[in-house]
Amino acid sequence: MRNVLPLLLLLAASACSTVRQLPSTDSTKVEVRTVVETVHDTAYVELPVIVEKVSTLDTASVLENKYAKSAASVSGGVLAHSLETKPVSVPVRVEKQIVYRDSLVYRDRVQTVTKEIEKPLTGWQQAKLRVGGVCFFLIILIGLYIIVSFITNLKLFKL
């Protein structure tokens, strides 16, 4: 039991810890803008050329519009009739949607700068540097062990 007490004090006095680092923040934000624009445009549709002929026993006639021309004539008692379309491009109104996509990237970076400022050491820190952390800890443990063994030898307390 006497050998266990110094070991328990030694284990209780030692501790483990992690190194703490300041967090560095890096935030990236992406904003996508979409604009849909409708454009009215004119497309031209080309009509095909069509030729039709008809023969009848009637009088002569001529018909014409902006898409076709029709002519009829009588020859030898027979009516000849022809229909021809003109090669014309017809305008047609067309709606077209144009989509504009634009993306903006926002980056915020915070950089931490460590600035060391020296200040004078206290008496405790100077003693710890001179003797060393481990040796100083062992001296304290030996001192506690001597005090505990001295008290138990006086038989003031029963352990």
Salt bridges, closest charged atoms under 4 A:
ASP26 OD1 - ARG109 NE 3.56
GLU31 OE2 - ARG33 NE 3.15
GLU64 OE2 - LYS86 NZ 2.79
GLU95 OE2 - HIS40 ND1 3.56
